[in-house]
Amino acid sequence: MGPIHRSTEGPEAYETHSAPIMRPFVAELLAAVGLGPGEHVLDLACGTGFAARAAAALVGPAGRVRGADIDEGMVRVAREHRSPSCPDTGFTAAPADRLPYDAATFDAVVCQQGAQLFPDLTAALVEAARVTRPGGRFAATVWAPVDRLPYFLAEQRALEKYAPDALPYLARAYARTADQLTTALQTAGYRDTAHREVTFDITLPPLDRYAREHLDTLWGGMLREAGGEEAVTRAGELVREQLADRVAPDGTVTVPFTSLLVTAVR
């Protein structure tokens, strides 16, 4: 995942507060490439390694897992949380269009919520194709438009009020389309492209804390620049207010999240 925001808590907080949202989609992403024991897989734009850790459990001790991300802080946390299921696991700080791997290295390349952030999508996928073996598989997820994502829409409205300078960066997270992805994959040399939507109803931790913490993790720097600590607090409160009708008695909230899942074969 590229550096599209400034964080005050850093990748450790991203690892903690993004996990509830990312976890179900990681399972769907890996199912789409059908990983088996002994296979070699690349987690492209790996962030803190959500997909890499889950892939390690599937390929096992005979497999190989690599993760690459442009953000050195994310890579550091990925290394700290690496799975023991696959001893041959490694993470590298590298841009998606300049990967430090030999050609035809991987049986599968997966990308969890990173393709929308690549400055040059086609260049990144050309590089992914280079390191995918013939017949290897590719899968990526990107978010649906924000107006179909109630939780993220609530965050967007909070940023509109308390940190409007963040909005151009936020917009990138929801801008990638199926046509853009499939066209770039075909240009890169992949075939048999397909896409479908995946929706999960996800229960998030009690919003009294989570709404503020998740915003702070992603946008705390820009919120504080705009209005200090009060802006972070009030933005979190506004997220909670917008979702009040969904909050359970224990304070948790269950909301639908939808991603576009795109697949291809090399």
MISEGU-584131 format. One line per 3 residues: number of its first residue (from 0); their letters; for each residue x, y, z of C-alpha. Coordinates in Angstrom, 3 decimals. Each point is the difference from the previous one (the first is absolute). Example, Ala and Ser with C-alpha at 12.3 -4.5 7.8 and 13.67 -1.06 7.14 Angstrom:
2
0	as	12.300,-4.500,7.800 ~ 1.370,3.440,-0.660
//
This chain:
266
0	mgp	0.000,0.000,0.000 ~ 1.468,3.290,-1.021 ~ 0.510,3.064,2.198
3	ihr	-3.337,1.706,-0.630 ~ -0.476,1.251,3.552 ~ 1.986,1.224,2.941
6	ste	-0.501,-2.018,3.153 ~ 0.650,1.002,3.588 ~ -0.157,-3.539,1.357
9	gpe	1.704,-1.792,-2.853 ~ -0.099,-3.509,-1.399 ~ -0.449,-1.693,3.375
12	aye	-3.368,1.717,0.401 ~ -0.879,-0.796,-3.606 ~ 0.665,-3.662,0.742
15	ths	-2.331,0.108,3.012 ~ -2.863,2.145,-1.227 ~ -0.215,-1.176,-3.614
18	api	0.026,-3.716,0.840 ~ -3.766,-0.363,0.619 ~ -0.754,1.478,-3.415
21	mrp	2.744,-1.711,-1.979 ~ -0.237,-3.534,1.390 ~ -3.092,-1.309,-1.873
24	fva	1.195,1.367,-3.332 ~ 3.446,-1.580,0.403 ~ -1.623,-3.419,0.235
27	ell	-2.016,0.653,-3.153 ~ 3.055,1.351,-1.833 ~ 2.084,-3.090,0.743
30	aav	-2.848,-2.367,-0.842 ~ -0.126,1.631,-3.433 ~ 3.547,-1.153,-0.827
33	glg	-0.386,-3.441,1.560 ~ 3.315,-0.169,1.845 ~ 1.303,-3.437,0.879
36	pge	2.866,-1.462,2.024 ~ 3.464,0.794,-1.320 ~ -1.019,2.882,-2.262
39	hvl	1.798,3.327,-0.268 ~ -2.138,3.125,0.469 ~ 0.573,3.759,-0.064
42	dla	-2.067,2.404,2.081 ~ 0.267,3.158,-2.117 ~ -0.435,3.301,1.865
45	cgt	-0.038,-2.184,3.091 ~ -0.505,2.674,2.645 ~ 0.517,-1.641,3.377
48	gfa	-0.333,-3.460,-1.537 ~ -3.641,-1.030,0.464 ~ -0.065,-2.068,-3.214
51	ara	3.559,-1.288,0.392 ~ -0.723,-1.480,3.425 ~ -3.145,-1.725,-1.201
54	aaa	1.827,-1.267,-3.102 ~ 2.760,-1.477,2.189 ~ -2.531,-2.275,1.679
57	lvg	-1.146,-1.261,-3.415 ~ 3.384,-0.631,-1.634 ~ 1.527,-1.399,3.186
60	pag	3.627,-0.760,0.823 ~ 0.830,-1.125,-3.537 ~ -1.292,3.247,-1.520
63	rvr	1.421,3.473,-0.409 ~ -1.670,3.320,0.826 ~ 1.274,3.432,-0.941
66	gad	-1.491,3.411,0.687 ~ 0.918,3.314,-1.594 ~ -1.176,3.467,0.963
69	ide	1.271,3.510,-0.639 ~ -0.504,0.968,3.658 ~ 2.984,-1.066,2.121
72	gmv	-2.003,0.320,3.216 ~ -2.640,-2.401,-1.269 ~ 2.719,-2.463,-1.039
75	rva	1.591,0.191,3.444 ~ -3.288,-0.918,1.692 ~ -0.600,-2.774,-2.552
78	reh	3.353,-1.514,0.941 ~ -0.825,0.226,3.707 ~ -3.294,-1.854,-0.552
81	rsp	1.194,-2.602,-2.500 ~ -1.668,-3.385,0.245 ~ 1.943,-3.039,1.254
84	scp	-2.033,-2.196,-2.377 ~ 2.422,0.731,-2.848 ~ 3.628,0.512,1.090
87	dtg	0.931,1.245,-3.484 ~ -1.850,3.294,0.381 ~ 1.577,3.378,-0.744
90	fta	-1.033,3.625,-0.445 ~ 1.651,2.717,-2.058 ~ -0.512,3.744,-0.332
93	apa	-0.443,0.521,-3.732 ~ -2.348,1.807,-2.403 ~ -2.472,-2.169,-1.874
96	drl	1.491,0.878,-3.381 ~ 3.583,-0.945,1.007 ~ -0.113,-3.304,1.824
99	pyd	3.240,-1.663,1.153 ~ -0.952,-3.489,-1.222 ~ 1.036,-2.148,-2.941
102	aat	-2.355,-0.610,-2.895 ~ -2.553,-2.813,0.324 ~ 0.639,-0.381,3.742
105	fda	-3.529,-0.282,1.403 ~ -2.885,-2.411,-0.420 ~ -2.370,2.752,1.130
108	vvc	0.031,3.747,0.549 ~ -2.639,1.573,2.213 ~ -0.694,3.641,0.784
111	qqg	-2.329,0.950,2.864 ~ -1.297,3.587,-0.287 ~ 3.143,1.317,-1.648
114	aql	-0.688,0.236,-3.736 ~ -2.020,3.199,0.373 ~ 3.075,1.731,1.429
117	fpd	2.530,-0.806,-2.728 ~ 1.093,3.193,-1.800 ~ 0.260,-1.999,-3.244
120	lta	-2.332,-2.995,0.095 ~ 1.156,-1.488,-3.296 ~ 3.676,0.242,0.928
123	alv	-0.670,-1.739,3.312 ~ -1.917,-2.825,-1.664 ~ 2.641,-0.412,-2.729
126	eaa	2.487,-0.562,2.824 ~ -2.384,-2.400,1.748 ~ -0.338,-1.948,-3.243
129	rvt	3.776,-0.142,-0.357 ~ 0.408,-1.768,3.345 ~ -2.988,-2.338,-0.500
132	rpg	0.825,-3.365,-1.552 ~ -1.889,-1.087,-3.163 ~ -3.349,-1.329,1.128
135	grf	0.299,1.794,3.330 ~ -2.934,1.799,1.562 ~ -0.682,3.605,0.945
138	aat	-2.699,1.460,2.253 ~ -0.627,3.469,1.393 ~ -2.659,1.714,2.045
141	vwa	-0.934,3.681,-0.103 ~ -2.807,1.791,1.794 ~ -3.358,0.683,-1.602
144	pvd	-1.050,3.667,-0.388 ~ -0.159,1.706,3.382 ~ -3.742,0.664,-0.197
147	rlp	-0.459,-3.782,0.314 ~ 2.232,-0.254,3.085 ~ -1.906,1.408,2.996
150	yfl	2.909,0.054,2.418 ~ 2.444,1.616,-2.408 ~ -2.691,2.450,-1.115
153	aeq	-0.416,1.056,3.639 ~ 3.753,0.560,0.210 ~ -0.037,2.001,-3.224
156	ral	-2.705,2.300,1.365 ~ 1.997,0.468,3.187 ~ 3.065,0.975,-2.020
159	eky	-2.068,2.354,-2.149 ~ -0.810,1.928,3.179 ~ 3.227,-0.269,1.975
162	apd	2.837,-0.630,-2.514 ~ -1.139,0.827,-3.538 ~ 3.570,-0.032,-1.290
165	alp	-0.038,-3.782,0.474 ~ -2.785,-0.550,-2.516 ~ 2.125,-0.168,-3.197
168	yla	2.092,-2.740,1.607 ~ -3.049,-1.840,1.301 ~ -1.657,0.040,-3.429
171	ray	2.771,-2.191,-1.448 ~ -1.011,-2.889,2.236 ~ -3.351,-0.368,-1.777
174	art	0.825,1.024,-3.557 ~ 1.215,-3.214,-1.658 ~ -2.482,-1.723,-2.333
177	adq	-0.318,-3.513,-1.398 ~ 0.632,1.276,-3.522 ~ 3.200,1.732,1.050
180	ltt	1.301,-3.110,1.711 ~ -0.912,-2.512,-2.686 ~ 1.354,2.234,-2.768
183	alq	3.295,0.475,1.849 ~ 0.261,-3.732,0.730 ~ -0.521,-0.873,-3.657
186	tag	2.537,2.627,-1.074 ~ 2.471,-1.484,2.485 ~ -0.319,-3.451,-1.554
189	yrd	-2.557,-1.710,2.220 ~ -2.946,-1.916,-1.461 ~ -3.332,-1.406,1.150
192	tah	-0.801,3.153,1.945 ~ -3.163,-0.021,2.093 ~ -1.535,2.119,2.715
195	rev	-2.787,-0.162,2.548 ~ -1.169,1.823,3.082 ~ 0.508,-1.370,3.494
198	tfd	-1.992,1.327,2.969 ~ 0.374,-0.814,3.675 ~ -1.979,1.265,2.966
201	itl	2.814,0.778,2.424 ~ -0.400,0.636,3.695 ~ 2.381,2.699,1.206
204	ppl	1.104,0.566,3.601 ~ -1.976,2.427,2.192 ~ -0.083,3.328,-1.779
207	dry	0.597,2.057,3.143 ~ 3.688,-0.711,-0.531 ~ 0.295,-1.587,-3.426
210	are	-1.436,2.895,-2.037 ~ 2.607,2.411,1.326 ~ 2.870,-2.476,-0.078
213	hld	-0.592,-1.108,-3.588 ~ -0.217,3.606,-1.202 ~ 3.090,0.915,2.010
216	tlw	1.954,-2.890,-1.500 ~ -0.673,1.089,-3.561 ~ -0.573,3.739,0.184
219	ggm	1.137,1.171,3.433 ~ 2.782,2.191,-1.377 ~ -2.260,1.928,-2.338
222	lre	-2.766,0.284,2.575 ~ 2.416,1.492,2.531 ~ 1.416,2.392,-2.554
225	agg	-3.510,1.199,-0.735 ~ -1.338,0.271,3.545 ~ 2.237,-1.569,2.610
228	eea	-0.996,-2.803,2.317 ~ -3.573,1.261,0.105 ~ -0.383,-0.680,-3.732
231	vtr	0.964,-3.656,0.489 ~ -2.477,-0.380,2.845 ~ -2.866,1.756,-1.746
234	age	0.576,-1.882,-3.244 ~ -0.254,-3.283,1.881 ~ -3.184,1.170,1.677
237	lvr	-1.498,0.900,-3.367 ~ 0.752,-3.476,-1.359 ~ -1.814,-1.505,2.997
240	eql	-2.981,2.303,-0.414 ~ -0.462,-0.971,-3.647 ~ -0.041,-3.698,0.866
243	adr	-2.064,0.285,3.185 ~ -2.943,-1.940,-1.434 ~ 2.280,-3.003,-0.616
246	vap	1.637,-0.146,3.434 ~ -0.729,-3.115,2.088 ~ -0.579,0.115,3.778
249	dgt	3.641,-0.941,0.595 ~ 1.191,2.965,-2.060 ~ 1.173,-1.999,-3.010
252	vtv	-1.275,0.803,-3.459 ~ -0.595,-2.334,-2.934 ~ 0.300,1.568,-3.434
255	pft	0.362,-1.329,-3.554 ~ 3.316,0.365,-1.802 ~ 0.240,-0.702,-3.727
258	sll	3.117,-0.627,-2.075 ~ 0.579,-0.725,-3.644 ~ 1.981,-3.225,-0.435
261	vta	1.919,-0.262,-3.279 ~ 1.770,-3.165,-1.150 ~ 2.209,-1.012,-2.924
264	vr	2.392,-2.696,-1.226 ~ 3.484,0.599,-1.376
//
